[in-house]
């Protein structure tokens, strides 16, 4: 408990330092001193390279350890399958809602542009896109990590994680030998990586000053500031739709009263809003589920810890929308000259990346923000400095998304309990 309190104090202090760094960086950037801007550019480049260094292993190890831990669960039967199904469904829908809002608000597609896209869909473009899909399938264990190919890394990590989980499950059933040594080694490497991440977090205010200073010129032009307003509208609207529409519809589809479930879980949702931690809220979430909602203890105590680990509705939407927003600021999104299959493939690819990155996000310091920062830093030409401007808003976003995550955990628990009793 003391460790959790110390960690919370550390993160709160770090957040205050980062907010101060944003202000200082913007003020220094607006001064327009040439040599100082060169220093900021040098520092920003160093931090970008450090993010790129940690990005790929962070995602890979998070996915592997999350999936591998499933094999060690005491119960991997019907309850687990229902939990995983509802988790993936709600997370996918959350990301899809964010993508839809992004296309409608931030980069609307008119009927004319859709016509142009369709007209440009030639056989050659289709063949090139199929070649792109083929190249996603890794033919070398090392190359995806060297090239920063996120999707190939996700495929490899998912395969390894599932294989470790399957081996542990077979050993529990007495049908084979597990790979505890490999699993333990992966978890130890992840802990080592987290130590490096925590060290980077401690000096991150220096990088944020540099990023914010570089961003000052764009802010003065008003281009990024206007886009930032649309970005915030997308994030908040997406969270509201997921919280008040999508999740209640899931409950209604299973014959559950959303108001009844929400009243029962309200203390946990409110606590999540102010603590900004699903893990810290977990004891309250389980107590509400058992005593206020009437969920059987064996279901609540199995489902909710899993949901706290992998059920990240808000995080999936944040990763997707923020990554697309950064790419949009750098002119890296598909335009009217891009073939329609390529456009669909591009957004489907990032939808897939956001969902699986969110599932593997548990335990990463600074949560979705750092994971998104790591992802976009691996994109060539992406203006990573834009995330420095998002940072002051992230405190509010994090509060809302944590409350949404706990509300989603509650809904998945109620849905699973309903399915078990049916």
Secondary structure, DSSP 8 states (H G I E B T S, - for coil): -HHHHHHHHHHHHHHHHHHHHHHHHHHHHHH--HHHHHHHHHHHHHHHHHHHHHHHHHHHHHHHHHHHHHHT-S--SHHHHHHHHHHHHHHHHHHHHHHHHIIIIIS---HHHHHHHHHT--HHHHHHHHHHHHHHS-SSTTHHHHHT-HHHHHHHHHHHHHHHHHHHHHHHTTSS---HHHHHHHHHHHHHHHHHHHHHHHHHHHHHHHHHHHHHHHHHHTHHHHHHHHHHHHHHHHHHHIIIIIHHHHHHHTT--HHHHHHHHHHHHHHHHHH--HHHHHHHHHHIIIIIS---HHHHHHHHHHHHHH--HHHHHHHHHHHHHHHHHTT-S--TTS-HHHHHHHHHHHHHHHHHHHHT-TT-TTHHHHHHHHHHHTSTT--TTHHHHHHHHHHHHHHHHHHHHHHHHHHHHHHHHHHHH-
